């Protein structure tokens, strides 16, 4: 059986055991880990979830596949933290390991201020409930960090969340990947 580690718990952990991968998911958010464990149980999946910081972890194991999806890499707000995370990934790889990650590009749409809520998109939640999503953002050009405030308008309530994400351009990302021992 192939072994896989997922950094910062994502929905992808629910699909990969179905194709024969033994998965471990890591995150530092107990609420996120709790949701992931519940979803795995509800799907009858055997997935290990650990409260581990992706900036500095050692599970004393090598993996065939390592993934980082969503905004996980962007949640690392300094080059030092990005390097530490990628270096931790490197020590969990063998010669034939594969590391797959995604991150959003630095685009004019992201690298701007939007001081008032704008409509971003809608989505349908359980039982056809329409949820409207609005956001505002503040961009710091010195750090390439965007502070987002997201408002989700459900039928009977609203939620408000805040997150900071760092946008790393391809040149700097390539440099950090190489410095941490990874090949593109």
TIVOSE-497420 format. One record per residue: x, y, z of N, C-alpha, C, O in turn. Coordinates in steps of 0.05 Angstrom, whole numbers. Layout:
{pt {X,Y,Z},{X,Y,Z},{X,Y,Z},{X,Y,Z}} ...
***
This chain:
{pt {17,-24,0},{0,0,0},{18,25,0},{37,26,15}} {pt {10,44,-16},{25,69,-17},{18,86,8},{-4,83,18}} {pt {37,102,17},{33,118,40},{33,148,32},{49,156,15}} {pt {16,163,44},{12,190,37},{9,208,61},{-3,199,81}} {pt {20,232,60},{15,251,81},{3,276,69},{12,285,47}} {pt {-16,287,83},{-29,312,74},{-24,333,94},{-29,329,118}} {pt {-14,356,85},{-8,378,103},{-32,397,103},{-42,405,82}} {pt {-40,404,127},{-64,421,131},{-88,407,119},{-91,406,94}} {pt {-103,396,136},{-125,378,128},{-143,390,107},{-152,413,109}} {pt {-147,375,86},{-164,383,64},{-184,361,57},{-180,338,66}} {pt {-205,367,42},{-224,347,34},{-212,325,17},{-224,304,14}} {pt {-188,329,6},{-175,309,-11},{-170,283,5},{-169,262,-8}} {pt {-168,284,31},{-163,260,47},{-185,240,44},{-181,216,48}} {pt {-209,249,38},{-232,230,36},{-232,215,10},{-244,193,8}} {pt {-218,224,-11},{-218,211,-37},{-195,191,-40},{-198,170,-53}} {pt {-173,197,-28},{-149,181,-34},{-149,153,-22},{-138,135,-34}} {pt {-161,149,2},{-162,121,12},{-178,103,-7},{-174,79,-8}} {pt {-197,115,-21},{-213,99,-40},{-197,87,-62},{-206,67,-74}} {pt {-173,98,-68},{-156,87,-89},{-132,72,-77},{-113,66,-91}} {pt {-134,65,-51},{-114,48,-39},{-91,62,-25},{-71,49,-19}} {pt {-94,88,-20},{-73,102,-6},{-79,103,24},{-101,109,32}} {pt {-59,97,40},{-61,100,69},{-53,129,76},{-31,137,70}} {pt {-71,144,88},{-67,172,91},{-63,181,120},{-75,169,139}} {pt {-46,201,123},{-43,215,148},{-48,245,141},{-35,255,123}} {pt {-65,258,157},{-69,287,153},{-59,302,177},{-63,293,200}} {pt {-46,325,173},{-36,341,195},{-48,369,193},{-53,380,172}} {pt {-52,381,217},{-62,408,219},{-58,416,248},{-55,399,265}} {pt {-59,442,253},{-57,451,281},{-84,461,291},{-86,471,314}} {pt {-104,459,275},{-131,468,283},{-147,444,294},{-155,426,278}} {pt {-152,443,320},{-168,422,331},{-196,421,319},{-206,399,313}} {pt {-209,444,315},{-236,443,302},{-235,430,274},{-252,415,266}} {pt {-214,438,258},{-211,427,231},{-206,397,232},{-217,381,217}} {pt {-188,389,251},{-183,360,254},{-208,345,263},{-213,323,253}} {pt {-223,357,280},{-248,344,289},{-268,340,266},{-280,318,264}} {pt {-271,360,249},{-288,357,226},{-278,336,207},{-293,320,196}} {pt {-252,336,203},{-240,316,184},{-244,287,195},{-251,269,180}} {pt {-240,284,221},{-244,257,233},{-273,248,231},{-278,225,225}} {pt {-291,267,235},{-320,260,233},{-327,252,205},{-342,233,201}} {pt {-317,267,185},{-323,261,157},{-311,233,150},{-324,218,136}} {pt {-287,228,159},{-275,202,153},{-291,179,165},{-297,159,152}} {pt {-299,183,190},{-316,163,204},{-342,158,188},{-351,136,183}} {pt {-355,180,180},{-380,179,166},{-378,165,139},{-397,153,129}} {pt {-354,165,127},{-348,152,101},{-336,124,105},{-330,110,86}} {pt {-332,116,131},{-321,90,136},{-291,88,129},{-282,66,121}} {pt {-277,110,130},{-249,110,122},{-230,110,146},{-235,122,167}} {pt {-208,96,143},{-187,94,163},{-165,115,157},{-146,108,142}} {pt {-167,138,168},{-148,159,163},{-137,169,190},{-153,173,208}} {pt {-111,172,192},{-99,182,216},{-97,212,214},{-87,223,194}} {pt {-106,227,234},{-103,256,235},{-87,264,260},{-92,254,282}} {pt {-67,281,256},{-50,290,277},{-49,320,280},{-49,334,260}} {pt {-48,330,305},{-45,358,310},{-15,363,309},{-1,360,329}} {pt {-5,372,286},{23,376,281},{26,402,265},{11,407,247}} {pt {47,417,272},{52,442,259},{68,437,233},{90,424,234}} {pt {58,445,210},{71,439,185},{98,454,182},{113,448,164}} {pt {103,473,199},{128,488,197},{151,473,210},{175,479,205}} {pt {145,453,226},{166,438,240},{155,411,249},{145,409,271}} {pt {157,391,232},{147,365,239},{166,343,231},{180,346,211}} {pt {166,322,246},{181,298,239},{166,274,249},{164,269,273}} {pt {155,259,230},{139,235,236},{156,210,235},{146,188,237}} {pt {183,213,230},{201,190,229},{191,169,209},{192,145,214}} {pt {183,179,185},{173,162,164},{176,175,138},{175,200,135}} {pt {181,159,117},{182,169,90},{156,163,76},{143,142,81}} {pt {147,181,58},{122,178,45},{126,177,15},{145,190,4}} {pt {108,163,1},{109,162,-28},{98,188,-40},{108,198,-61}} {pt {78,200,-28},{65,223,-38},{59,242,-15},{49,234,6}} {pt {66,268,-18},{60,288,1},{45,310,-14},{52,317,-36}} {pt {23,320,-2},{8,341,-15},{2,364,4},{1,361,28}} {pt {-1,387,-8},{-9,412,6},{-28,426,-12},{-20,435,-34}} {pt {-53,429,-4},{-74,441,-21},{-87,465,-8},{-82,471,16}} {pt {-104,478,-23},{-118,501,-13},{-100,524,-7},{-81,529,-22}} {pt {-105,538,14},{-89,562,22},{-67,554,41},{-55,572,54}} {pt {-61,529,44},{-42,520,65},{-15,534,63},{-5,544,83}} {pt {-3,534,39},{24,546,36},{22,576,41},{40,588,53}} {pt {0,588,32},{-3,617,35},{-7,625,64},{-3,648,71}} {pt {-15,606,81},{-18,613,110},{9,616,124},{10,626,146}} {pt {30,608,110},{57,612,120},{66,641,113},{71,646,90}} {pt {66,658,132},{68,687,127},{96,698,124},{100,722,118}} {pt {116,681,129},{144,690,126},{159,670,109},{152,647,107}} {pt {181,680,96},{198,662,80},{210,641,99},{214,618,91}} {pt {217,649,123},{229,630,143},{209,607,148},{217,584,148}} {pt {184,613,152},{164,592,157},{160,575,132},{156,550,134}} {pt {160,587,109},{157,572,84},{180,552,81},{176,529,74}} {pt {205,562,86},{228,545,84},{227,523,104},{233,500,98}} {pt {220,529,129},{218,508,150},{198,486,142},{204,463,146}} {pt {175,494,131},{155,475,123},{166,457,101},{164,433,102}} {pt {177,470,80},{187,454,57},{210,436,65},{213,414,54}} {pt {227,445,84},{249,428,94},{238,404,110},{249,382,108}} {pt {216,409,125},{203,386,139},{192,366,119},{193,342,124}} {pt {181,376,98},{171,358,77},{194,342,65},{191,318,61}} {pt {216,355,59},{239,342,47},{249,318,63},{256,297,52}} {pt {249,320,90},{259,298,106},{240,274,106},{247,252,115}} {pt {216,278,96},{196,256,95},{195,243,67},{177,227,61}} {pt {214,250,50},{214,240,23},{237,220,18},{258,223,30}} {pt {232,200,1},{253,183,-9},{258,190,-38},{245,208,-49}} {pt {275,175,-51},{283,182,-79},{260,183,-98},{261,198,-118}} {pt {240,167,-94},{218,166,-113},{192,180,-103},{171,178,-115}} {pt {195,195,-81},{172,210,-70},{164,232,-89},{180,242,-105}} {pt {139,240,-87},{128,262,-102},{114,281,-82},{99,272,-65}} {pt {120,307,-85},{106,327,-69},{90,344,-88},{101,356,-108}} {pt {64,346,-83},{46,363,-100},{34,384,-82},{23,379,-61}} {pt {36,409,-92},{24,431,-77},{11,450,-97},{18,450,-121}} {pt {-7,466,-87},{-17,488,-103},{-17,513,-86},{-18,512,-62}} {pt {-15,535,-100},{-16,561,-87},{-26,581,-108},{-24,576,-132}} {pt {-38,602,-99},{-49,621,-118},{-28,640,-128},{-9,647,-113}} {pt {-31,649,-152},{-12,667,-165},{-16,696,-155},{-38,703,-146}} {pt {5,711,-156},{3,740,-150},{-11,753,-174},{1,755,-196}} {pt {-35,762,-170},{-50,775,-192},{-60,802,-182},{-63,807,-158}} {pt {-66,820,-201},{-76,846,-194},{-102,844,-178},{-106,861,-160}} {pt {-118,824,-183},{-143,822,-169},{-139,815,-139},{-154,824,-122}} {pt {-118,800,-134},{-112,793,-106},{-96,815,-92},{-100,821,-68}} {pt {-78,828,-106},{-59,847,-95},{-71,875,-95},{-61,893,-108}} {pt {-93,879,-82},{-107,904,-81},{-123,907,-55},{-127,888,-41}} {pt {-131,932,-50},{-148,937,-27},{-177,938,-37},{-183,948,-58}} {pt {-195,927,-21},{-224,928,-25},{-235,934,2},{-242,915,17}} {pt {-238,959,9},{-245,967,37},{-274,962,45},{-281,963,68}} {pt {-291,956,25},{-319,949,31},{-326,922,20},{-313,912,2}} {pt {-346,909,32},{-353,882,23},{-362,883,-6},{-378,900,-15}} {pt {-351,864,-22},{-358,860,-50},{-370,831,-52},{-363,814,-36}} {pt {-389,828,-70},{-399,801,-75},{-378,784,-89},{-369,792,-111}} {pt {-370,762,-77},{-350,745,-90},{-362,722,-105},{-356,718,-129}} {pt {-380,708,-93},{-393,685,-107},{-416,675,-89},{-419,683,-67}} {pt {-430,656,-100},{-451,641,-85},{-445,612,-87},{-431,603,-105}} {pt {-456,597,-68},{-454,568,-70},{-479,556,-58},{-493,568,-42}} {pt {-485,531,-66},{-508,517,-55},{-498,498,-33},{-480,482,-38}} {pt {-509,501,-10},{-503,483,13},{-524,461,15},{-543,461,-1}} {pt {-521,444,34},{-539,421,39},{-568,429,34},{-577,450,44}} {pt {-582,412,20},{-611,415,14},{-618,441,0},{-637,455,6}} {pt {-601,448,-19},{-606,471,-37},{-607,498,-23},{-621,516,-33}} {pt {-593,501,-2},{-592,527,12},{-571,545,-2},{-547,538,-3}} {pt {-580,568,-12},{-562,586,-25},{-547,602,-4},{-559,613,15}} {pt {-521,603,-8},{-503,619,10},{-489,640,-7},{-476,633,-27}} {pt {-492,665,0},{-479,687,-14},{-453,693,1},{-453,695,26}} {pt {-431,697,-14},{-405,702,-2},{-395,729,-11},{-394,736,-34}} {pt {-388,745,10},{-378,773,5},{-351,775,19},{-345,761,38}} {pt {-334,792,8},{-308,796,21},{-297,824,18},{-305,839,0}} {pt {-279,830,35},{-263,854,33},{-234,846,39},{-229,826,52}} {pt {-215,863,30},{-187,855,33},{-170,880,35},{-176,901,25}} {pt {-147,876,49},{-127,897,52},{-100,884,44},{-93,864,55}} {pt {-87,897,25},{-61,886,15},{-38,903,26},{-39,927,25}} {pt {-17,889,36},{7,902,44},{29,896,24},{39,873,23}} {pt {37,915,7},{56,910,-14},{84,904,-4},{101,893,-18}} {pt {90,911,21},{117,906,32},{121,876,38},{142,865,36}} {pt {99,863,47},{100,835,54},{86,816,35},{89,792,37}} {pt {71,827,16},{54,811,-2},{33,795,13},{25,773,5}} {pt {24,806,36},{4,793,52},{-23,807,48},{-24,832,49}} {pt {-43,791,43},{-70,802,40},{-86,793,65},{-87,769,71}} {pt {-99,812,77},{-117,806,100},{-146,806,89},{-156,826,80}} {pt {-158,782,90},{-186,779,80},{-206,778,103},{-200,766,124}} {pt {-228,790,99},{-252,786,116},{-274,775,98},{-281,788,78}} {pt {-284,752,105},{-304,739,89},{-331,737,104},{-331,728,127}} {pt {-352,746,91},{-379,744,103},{-395,724,86},{-397,727,61}} {pt {-406,704,99},{-423,685,86},{-452,690,96},{-457,688,120}} {pt {-470,695,78},{-498,700,85},{-514,675,79},{-520,669,56}} {pt {-521,661,100},{-538,638,99},{-567,647,100},{-572,671,103}} {pt {-586,629,98},{-614,637,98},{-622,650,125},{-638,669,126}} {pt {-612,640,147},{-621,649,173},{-599,661,191},{-604,669,214}} {pt {-574,662,181},{-553,674,197},{-529,682,179},{-529,675,155}} {pt {-510,696,190},{-486,703,176},{-462,695,192},{-462,693,216}} {pt {-440,689,177},{-415,683,190},{-394,702,180},{-396,712,157}} {pt {-375,708,197},{-353,726,189},{-327,713,197},{-323,705,219}} {pt {-308,710,177},{-282,699,182},{-261,717,172},{-265,733,154}} {pt {-237,715,185},{-214,731,176},{-191,712,173},{-187,693,188}} {pt {-175,719,152},{-151,703,147},{-130,721,133},{-137,740,119}} {pt {-105,715,139},{-83,729,125},{-69,708,107},{-63,686,116}} {pt {-63,716,82},{-49,699,64},{-26,714,50},{-29,737,43}} {pt {-4,700,48},{20,711,35},{21,701,6},{18,677,0}} {pt {25,720,-12},{28,713,-41},{57,713,-48},{71,734,-45}} {pt {67,690,-57},{96,687,-63},{98,684,-93},{86,666,-105}} {pt {113,702,-106},{115,700,-135},{132,676,-143},{146,664,-127}} {pt {130,668,-168},{143,644,-178},{173,644,-174},{185,623,-167}} {pt {186,667,-178},{215,669,-174},{223,662,-145},{241,646,-140}} {pt {209,675,-126},{215,670,-98},{208,642,-89},{222,629,-74}} {pt {185,632,-99},{176,605,-93},{197,584,-103},{204,566,-88}} {pt {206,588,-127},{226,570,-139},{252,570,-122},{263,549,-117}} {pt {260,593,-113},{284,596,-96},{280,580,-70},{298,566,-61}} {pt {258,584,-56},{253,571,-31},{251,541,-34},{261,525,-18}} {pt {238,532,-56},{236,503,-61},{264,491,-65},{270,470,-53}} {pt {281,504,-81},{309,494,-85},{325,494,-59},{339,475,-53}} {pt {323,516,-44},{338,518,-18},{330,496,2},{346,487,18}} {pt {305,487,0},{296,467,19},{302,439,9},{295,419,22}} {pt {314,436,-15},{322,410,-25},{302,398,-45},{305,374,-51}} {pt {283,413,-54},{262,402,-73},{269,411,-101},{280,432,-106}} {pt {262,393,-120},{265,399,-149},{237,405,-160},{217,393,-152}} {pt {237,424,-178},{211,430,-192},{209,413,-216},{189,414,-231}} 
***
